[in-house]
Amino acid sequence: MFEQVFSPHSYGFRPGRSAHQAVQKSQEYIREGYDWVVDIDLEKFFDRVNHDMLMARVARVVKDKRVLKLIRSYLNSGMMVNGVVMETEEGTPQGGPLSPLLSNIMLNDLDRELEERGHKFVRYADDCNIYVKTQRAGERVLESVTKYLEKKLKLKVNPKKSKVERATRAKFLGFSFWKRKGEVFIRIANRTKERFMEKMRHLTRRTRSGKMEDIVKDVNQSSRGWIAYYRLATTPSVYQGLDEWIRRRLRQMQWKRWKRGTTRYRELVRLGVPPERAALGAVGTSPWRMSRTPVIHEALSNAYWRNLGLESIAERYTKLRYSH
């Protein structure tokens, strides 16, 4: 019903549209020379949508009063505050099934306004980037669009997070962009990589108990979903580096688990390390330092982890990227 009125620049929570398409459209704009981006951050968007304004926009398309009444009831269902359900006149229930659709309905006016102004932009839910050719143009756009959102749609723009910056320094939906020899490439944003590594640090913490096989399964499960989304990035060296880093994390876990020098010596010999070399790997006080020594690499080789079931992020990236 609403699909026919939505803007082609809107990619979030719509059939046949995706975050990947939004990122690729941004890449296209940067290739065309739109090197500056206006990043509009709506402050607590789902908490601040005015119900009357939203319902007026829903009623443009939905004529059945019974449906309108149901949607109004959904909006007024309230939120839990200190254990008490409070009715609200603003906001949509976060995580609710209708909230993504309602956000698109509310922000469709913004899309049409930007189209009328002739702007190059991409919106994914409440995340909107507008691409311009100069910093000065970006500052003018940020000021005028902020006024439109706050006066016409009664939405609050976060001035601390909204900004104008080089497109190659901006982050969008977990990705960023870089240029080389005139071409524009997609890469994983630094903060995205850091968050993934934080997750892996938790899964491979040295104090974790349980079978190593189960830890490897947890690592695989977490990395599969992550790489399925971030396969869009053209930075295979990042995935190779993450593979190496995860194996090193697992090696330090295993070395730490052996605890005593005698146990370490015995296990290293069992894994095929000559006794004189195993003696070198049995001593040391830093699991992280020991995890990159030749002796530990020989015993806990890449093949060892592969046999234990560890999947390569780089290999999965290659399969996913070239099968789509």
Secondary structure by P-SEA (a helix, b strand, c coil): ccccccccccccccccccaaaaaaaaaaaaaaccccccccccccccccccaaaaaaaaacccccaaaaaaaaaaaacccccccbbbbbcccccccccaaaaaaaaaaaaaaaaaaaacccccccccbbbbbbccaaaaaaaaaaaaaaaaccccccccccccccccccccccccccccccccbbbbbccaaaaaaaaaaaaaaacccccccaaaaaaaaaaaaaaaaaaacccccaaaaaaaaaaaaaaaaaaaaaaaccaaaaaaaaaaacccaaaaaaaacccccccccccaaaaaaacaaaaaaaccccaaaaaaaaaaac
